[in-house]
Amino acid sequence: MRTAVFWISFATVVFAFGAAAPGAQPGQPANTQQQQRQPTPTPQQEPQQDDGQIVRTRITEVRVPVTVTDKKGNPVTGLKREDFQVFEDKQQQAILGFTGEVTQLEKLPVYVGVLMDTSPSASGKLKFQQEAALNFMYVVTRSRKDRVAFLTFDDEVQLRQDFTTNLDLLNRAVSNVKKPGKQTALYDAVWQFCDEKMRSVGVGGRRVIVVISDGDDTYSRARIEDAIQIAQKTDTIIFAVSTKGGFAYSAVPGVEGGTVKDTGDKYLERLAEETGGRAFFTGDMLALERAFKKIGEQLRSQYIVSYKPVNDQFDGSERRIEVKLLNKEDGWRVSAKRGYKADRDIMQKP
């Protein structure tokens, strides 16, 4: 199969990542250039009028996918609009749109991006990663309805299979991964996939990324904040599977299942929690399969809440979102993205 490679256009490099300091080249790793450049893959600055005054554009609506689970991780269904409260920067917002019927959500396709780490640090766990990737695809997605794309990242971000409902093509793409690259560009992979693929998903389609990695980024121009922001803008939920977790009975070194060991794992956890997802730290494939099954159930039982912010200006500020439940029972968990950046690049919702 022919491999497609994501390329960032010159305009994107200028406006998204910022100008590099003298001597910084696009292909150089982030750990050697971090002090010389300040990568900020965000959109262009707001347009200005001839008199130099910034033109302010108003936000229409903010869309928030919300998952509610009980203490066993099962989705809680049947909740109504009046059961929810949404706060932005601690100020309650009026809920304008609400989708909560399972029959309505069943009609909406799920777009899944599976991002697999093929850096040297993950090469010893390639078989585990491939099995986890295929497991997620087969367990979470619905045949002929949901669409899955597969890509790998090391010092390059390679789209190996575009969105498709054909599991045979995806199986072949995953199985054909053989050789590792030289570095790890995790944040670039998340940023580029959201920017180039999730933006094109139609309104109503649900967006999910599963990252299979050790979480140790060594090469990205994008920062973790940039990856989180663009996932939040595109309503993309990130799930992460750590390749370090739970290999106690394997030749591959790792930590005890269910624990967070180091900075890389904590970054994976942050990517997931800030976007309304979850990180997994286990090498037990049966445990992962059970977790993936619950994810599939949760995605098809989500609530979609939308509101028009009281502060409706594109002023570039960081907004924090908190979704609360009235009459919440013990053990219930509410998962939703925790914020967004109010710049003029935020996705508009009708």
Buried (B, 14 or more C-beta within 10 A) or exposed (E): EEEEEBEBEEEBBEBBBBEBEEEBEEEBBBEEBEEEBEBBBBBEEBEEEEEEEEEEBEBBBBBBBBBBBEEEBEBBBEBEEEBBBBBBBEEEBEBBBBBBEEEEBEEBBBBBBBBBBBBBBBBBBBEBBBBBBBBBBBBBBEEEEBBBBBBBBBBBBBBBBBBBBEBEBBBBBBEEBEEBBEBBBBBBBBBBBBBBBBBEBEEBBBBBBBBBBBBBBBBBBBBBBBBBBBBBBBBBBBBBBBBBBBBEEEEEEBBEBEBBBEEBBEBBBBBBBBBBBBBBBBBBBEBBBEBBBBBBBBBBBBBBBBBBBEEBEBBEEEBEBBBEBEEEEEEEBBBBBBBBBBBBBBBEBE
